[in-house]
Amino acid sequence: MPSYDQRMVPARPDLAARHLEGVVEAARFVDGVVREVVDPQAPLRRIPSPEAPLDTEALRGERVMVYETTDEGWAWGQLVDDRCVGWLPANALAAPGPPPTHKVAVVRTLVFPAPSFKLPPILALPFGARL
């Protein structure tokens, strides 16, 4: 059994982050790839299954260091800010754009396709999402 917190250290018996080489035991070590959450919210789960317990959620604009992406559409990685490790839907992630400059400071805000609130909104962003 590992002597580290698996929720905070990007290491499993079969795979670990390269910076942990010599610190933890794993079959192989890999460099991560930075991705950004592009969905309003992305669930972070302990195992790659929609029925798995939810550990936390990553919000739009958050950065994730991804160490593995499966053919089934899951990405295993670590959230850059709060360091939580787990599985996210791979389609909720994309190559990072420019660093976010704004953060949603209300419970929820709507995103419109043009500067008119009469148009139907295209997204609803939660408190803390970054733009």
C-alpha positions in Angstrom: 0.0 0.0 0.0 1.4 3.5 -0.9 2.7 5.7 1.9 1.4 8.8 0.2 -2.0 10.4 -0.4 -3.2 9.1 -3.7 -5.6 12.0 -4.0 -2.7 14.5 -4.1 0.2 12.7 -5.6 0.2 11.8 -9.3 1.3 8.2 -8.9 -0.2 4.8 -9.4 1.5 1.4 -9.5 1.5 1.4 -13.3 2.2 5.1 -14.0 3.6 8.2 -12.2 4.7 11.7 -13.0 8.3 11.9 -14.1 9.3 14.3 -11.3 8.4 11.5 -8.8 11.0 9.1 -10.3 13.1 7.8 -7.4 10.5 8.9 -4.9 7.6 6.5 -5.6 7.5 3.1 -7.2 5.8 2.8 -10.6 6.1 0.7 -13.8 6.8 3.8 -15.8 7.2 7.6 -15.4 5.9 10.2 -17.9 6.0 13.9 -18.5 2.6 15.6 -18.2 0.9 17.8 -20.7 -0.9 21.0 -19.6 -4.6 21.2 -20.6 -7.3 23.6 -19.7 -10.9 22.9 -18.7 -13.2 24.2 -21.4 -16.5 23.0 -20.1 -18.3 25.0 -17.4 -17.5 22.2 -14.9 -15.6 18.9 -15.2 -16.0 16.2 -12.6 -12.8 14.7 -11.1 -13.3 11.1 -10.1 -11.2 8.4 -8.4 -11.7 5.9 -11.3 -12.6 6.5 -15.0 -16.3 5.9 -14.7 -19.3 8.2 -14.7 -20.7 6.2 -11.7 -17.5 6.7 -9.7 -17.5 8.9 -6.6 -17.0 12.6 -7.3 -13.9 13.9 -5.5 -14.1 17.5 -6.8 -14.9 19.5 -9.8 -12.6 21.5 -12.1 -14.0 24.7 -13.4 -13.7 26.4 -16.8 -10.2 28.0 -17.1 -8.5 25.7 -14.6 -5.3 24.1 -15.8 -4.7 20.3 -15.5 -1.4 18.4 -15.8 -2.5 15.3 -17.8 -0.4 12.2 -17.5 -2.6 9.7 -19.4 -5.5 9.8 -21.8 -7.5 6.6 -22.5 -9.2 5.5 -25.7 -12.5 5.5 -23.6 -12.3 9.3 -23.3 -10.8 9.8 -19.8 -7.8 11.8 -18.8 -5.8 11.1 -15.6 -4.0 14.1 -14.1 -3.5 16.6 -11.4 -5.3 20.0 -11.1 -2.6 22.7 -11.1 -4.0 24.9 -8.4 -5.4 22.6 -5.7 -3.2 19.6 -6.6 -6.1 17.1 -6.6 -5.4 13.9 -8.7 -8.0 11.9 -10.6 -9.9 11.2 -13.8 -11.7 13.8 -15.9 -13.6 13.5 -19.1 -11.0 14.1 -21.8 -13.5 16.0 -24.0 -13.8 18.7 -21.2 -10.1 19.5 -21.8 -8.2 21.3 -24.5 -4.8 22.9 -25.2 -4.5 26.0 -23.0 -5.2 29.4 -24.4 -4.0 32.7 -23.0 -4.0 32.8 -19.2 -7.4 33.7 -17.8 -7.8 37.4 -16.7 -11.2 37.3 -15.1 -13.0 35.1 -12.6 -16.8 34.7 -12.2 -17.7 36.4 -8.9 -21.4 35.6 -8.7 -23.2 32.3 -8.2 -23.8 31.8 -11.9 -23.4 33.9 -15.0 -24.7 33.4 -18.5 -22.5 33.6 -21.6 -24.1 35.0 -24.8 -23.0 34.6 -28.4 -23.0 38.3 -29.0 -23.4 41.5 -27.0 -27.2 41.2 -26.5 -28.9 39.6 -23.6 -31.9 39.0 -25.8 -30.1 36.2 -27.5 -30.2 32.7 -26.1 -27.3 32.0 -23.7 -24.7 29.4 -24.9 -23.2 28.7 -21.5 -23.9 29.0 -17.8 -20.6 29.5 -15.8 -20.4 28.8 -12.1 -18.8 30.9 -9.4 -15.0 30.7 -9.7 -14.8 29.9 -13.4 -12.0 31.7 -15.1 -12.1 33.5 -18.4 
